[in-house]
Amino acid sequence: MSEMNLDWEDKVWNDPDGGSIVLHGVIPTVVYPNGLRPRLTWHGLGIIGSSEEVEVWSEEEKAESKDPGINLDSAILGGGLDSLYLEMLTWTEGLQVGKFPDPEPRRLHKSAVNHNRSVYFAEPDMTDESWADFLGREAKAMTRPKKLLKMIFVSRRWRKCMKRVRKQVVEQPSREPDGLQAVSALAATWWKLNRENSDEKLNLEKDLRYASRLRGGLADLRNEYGSDAVLLVPIQQAARESLLIALESAPKPEESSSNTTSSHGEEE
């Protein structure tokens, strides 16, 4: 069963080898108010995606500059869980929602680049044979007849899941928009149903691979910053707990691709 924690505090995991990984919970396609943005000193950024994510962000920015809102419209027209999530998100008041590229990870990535901080990718590239094999097994699990049948009743599943998730929603910090509770519930429902579309063993395997590669990124940062090294990881709010559990099992660090870093500072 998928673990979930919807509070608004960043989660910190202290690596037994030194340094820490900070899981900064975000809501996909939602622009965070300043009060929820990280204010800690960090030395490197971990992206829950492959190195190709940066190119995708760039293409989305180009598309938005030519036709504002085109990415959102295309995603909604695509149907499925993504469409349900984004369409319901647009009814939220008091927040900027449905923005592409994903605002918080992209903002932090630009900050990392501007300040020459290392960027690490939790997801291997497709040239990684073991990862390609995993994606094949995941695709097979998602297309089993029983799973496909569930997709037919996606609206009904959404309503049922939303009722359960609402009980876990945590009130937003004082002075922050009321709409944060609504988008938190929507994003958590979306995440939970996406997890259910796969196999739980595969979900755990993915979490462990992510944790291993993030530990590898932190190990690289320790070469320069020692036990004070901090790796900041923007990750969907609902997904923090499952990744934290994977980190606590201390999987062997795996090297992950990065850029060169030479400086650090407090997030602006």
N, C-alpha and C positions, 0 to 999 in steps of 0.2 A: 504494500500500500504506500502511495506517495506521501512523503512528509511535507508539511507546509507551515510556514510561520509568516504572518502578514503584518508584523509590527514595522515601525519606520526607522528602527535603529540599525545601523550597519553592523554586520557580524564580523568579528575578528577571530581568525584562527592563527594561533602561534605555532610555528613549525618547530618540532623538537630539535632540528638542526640549526635553528636561529632564524630570526626575521618573522614577519607576519603577512598573512593574506587577508585583505579587507574586502568582504563581499558587500558591495554597495547596491542595495535593491533598487531597481528601476521598474517603471511601467512602460512596456513597449509602445512607441509612437507618441508618448506623452511628454511635453516639455515640463521639466521639474521647476517649481518655484525656487528662488535663491535659497530659502531656508532649509531645503532638503538636499542641497548640493554638498558634497564632501568638503570639509574644511581642515583636513589633516595633511601632513607632509607625506608625500609618497614619491617613490623612486622609479616605479615602472607600472605599466598598465597591462592587465590581462583581458583579452577579448574573448568572449564566448562565441567563437566562430573561427573560420580558417583565415589565412592571409588574403584570400580572395574577397573577404568582406569589405576591405578598404576600397577595392575597385567597384564593388556593388554600390557602396555609399556614394562614390564619385559619380557614377552613372545616374543614380537617383537625384543627386543635386543638379546635374545637367538637365535632366528631364523636368525638374521642378522650375528651373529658371526659364525654360521655354513655355511650360504650361503648368502653372501652379495647381496642385491638387491632383495631377494626373496619376501619381503613384497610388494615392488613396483610392481613387475611382477604379483603377485597374484591379487593385487587391479586393475591393468589394465585389466587383463583377466576377472575380474568380471563383466565388462560392466557397462552401465549406466552413470550417471553424474560423479561419482568418476573416472571412467576410462577415460572419456573425459578430465576432469580436469588434471589428472596426466599425461596423454599422451602428452597433449599440453605443460604442464609444463616442460617436459624433453627437449623441443626445446629451452628453455631459456638459454642464455649465460651469463657468469659472476657471476653465483650464484650456490650454492649447493642446488639442488632441489630433490623432490621425496624421502626424507629421512624419515625413520621410526626407532623408534617412533618419533612423531611430535617433532622436535628439540627444539623449544623455550619453550613450556610448560614443556617438560621433563627436560631441562636444569635448569629452574627455580625451578622445583620440587626437583631436586637433591640438589640445593643450599639451599632450605628451610630445607630439611632433615639434611644436613651437619651442618647448623647453628641453629638447634633446633627451627625453626620457625613453627608456626601452619599452617596446610594445611586444607582448607575447600572445600567441594564439592557442587557445585551449583545444581547438579542433585541428587535427592534422589535415594536410592537403590531400587531394585525391591521388597523388603519387605514392602515398603511404599504403602499401598493400594490405596490411592488417586492418586499416581503417576502411578501405574499399570493401573488404570482406564483411566488415561489420555493417556497413551501409546496405550491402546486399541482403544480409540476414534481417536487418530492420525492415527493409522494404517488403521482404517476403512475409514477415509477421504482420505488417499493416494491411496486406492484401489477402489475408486469409478470409474465407467466406464469412465467418462469424464477425470479423472486424468490419468487413464491407457492409454487412447487414446493419451494423450499428450506425454507420454513416448515413444510412437512409433515414434514420430517426434522430438526426443530429439536433434538430430544434427541441425535441422532447428531452433528449439527454442534457442539453444545455440548461433547460429550465430546472430539471431535477438537481443538477450539479450546482447551479447558482444558489438554490435554496440552502444547500449544505455549506457552501462556501461563505455565505453571508454571516453565518454564525462565528466564523473565524476572523472576520474583518476587524481591524483595530482602528480606533478613532485617530484621525490625523493630528499631528502636533498642533498646539495652540497657534492661532493667527494664520494657519494655512487653509487653503480653499476646502470647503465641504465636499467638493466633487472628488477629492482624493479617495474617499472611502468607496465611492461608486466605481472608479476606474480600477482600484485595487481588486474589488470583487470580480469585475469583468475579466481582468488579466489572469487572475488566479483560476477562474473557471476555464478559460482558454487553455492555460498551461496544463491543468489537470486532465482535461479531455484529450489533449494531444498526447499526454503520457499514456493514457488508457488505450489509445489507438495502437500503441506498440505493445511490447511484452515487458513485464516488470524486470525480468532478468537482464534484458537488453538495456533498459533504462539505467539499471545499476552499473552495468558494464560501461556505458557511456559516461556516467558520473565519475567513475574511477579513472577513466582515461583522461577526462578533463582535469581531475584533481592531480593526477600524475604529471601532466604537462604544466599545470600552474606551479606545482612544487619545483619543477625544473626551471621555470622562469625565476622563481624566488631564489633558487640556488645560484643562478647566474648573477642576480643582483647582490647576493652576499659577497661575491668576489670583490665588489667595490665598496659596499656599505656595511659589510659584516652583519652582526646580529641585529642591527637597527634597520635593516632593509624592509621596505614596505611595498607590497604589490597590491595595487588597487584593481578590483575586478567589478565592473558594472554588470549586474546579472539580474534577470527578471526576479522581482520581489518574491514570488511564490517558489522559485527554484533554489533559493539560497539554502534552505534547510537540507535538501537532498545532497547538494554539493558539499555542505559543511560535514555531513555524515561521512561522505566519501573521503574528505580530507582527514577526518579524525581516524580513519583506518590507516593513514600514513602510507599510501602506495609509493612505490619507488619513483623518485623524480625522473622525469623524461625530458630531454632537451626539446625546447620548442623554439621556432624561428623568432627572431627579434631584430630591431634596428639597433644602432649603437647609441649608448647613453653616456652623458658626461655631467649632467647637472640635475638639480632637484629644486623643489620649492613648494609653497603652499598653493593649493588650487584657488584660482581667482574667481 
